[in-house]
Amino acid sequence: MGRRRGDGIFGPYPHRNRHRVELRSGAGKTRRESFATREAALKYIRDLRAELASGQRTIRVATEEYRAHLKAKGNKDGSINLLGPQWKA
């Protein structure tokens, strides 16, 4: 069994020819973001930590950004709407 890690922002880690940042939640979910350079990954981490510390990002804003991300990557509206009422902005 692998080592269990807590929630937080981890990285950047080398991944092939890119640099990966992992965002882990206490619910066991992991989201990975990939960057062309280590500097871009470090900037992302700094900006995200600053945003989280400021308290300016709300659930509504995060949900709207996630829906926009799904649409931009080509998910159909039906699958985006399957997120359910708890995800509606």
N, C-alpha and C positions, 0 to 999 in steps of 0.2 A: 504494500500500500504506500502510495506517495505521500510526501509531506503535505500536510494541509496548511494552506496559507489563508490569512484573513482578508477582509475587504480592504480596498485601497487602490492606489495607482502605483503600478510597478513597471520598471524598465528604465531606459530603453534596453532591449535585448537585441543582439544581432539575429536576423532571420533572413537567410539566403543573402541577397544583396541589399537588403533594406534594414530598417530598425523598427522594432515592435514595442508598443506600449500596451500593457494589459490593465483593464479596469475591472476590478472584482467587487462583487456585492456580497453582503453577508448571507444572501440567499443561495450562494453557490453558483451564481451566474458570472461568466467572464466575457467581456467584450474586448476585442483586440483592434488596435489601430496601427497602421503601417505607414512609415515615413521614409522618404528617399535618403535623408541624412540624419545623423545622430543629433545634430544641432536643431533640426526641425522637430524631432521627437522631444528633445529637452524643452524647447519653447512651448510645445503643446502641453507638457506636464506643468510647467510654470504657470501658463495661462489658466489651465483647468483648476489647479490648486488655488490660484488667486480668486477665480470666479466662485469656487465652492466656499472659500473663506469669507467672501463678501456677503454671501447670503442673497445675492441678486438673482440667482437662477431659481425659478419656481418649477413646480411639477408641470404646470401648464406649458411653460416655455420648453422644457425638456421633451414633453410629449409632442408638441408641434414640430420640433426639430427632428425627432425620431420619425414621425410620419413623413416629413419632407425627405429625409434620408431614404426611407423605403421606396417612396415614389421615384426619386432620382436614380435609384439602382434598378428600377424597372418592375417593381412589384405591382401587381394589378390592384385596382381600387378595392376589389372584393377581399383580397387577402389583408390589405391594410385595415379595412373595416372589421376584420375578424378579431382585432385586438380587444374588442369588447367595450362595454360602456365604461369600465374602470379606466380606460385609456383615452377616452374622448376628452378633448381639450375644452 
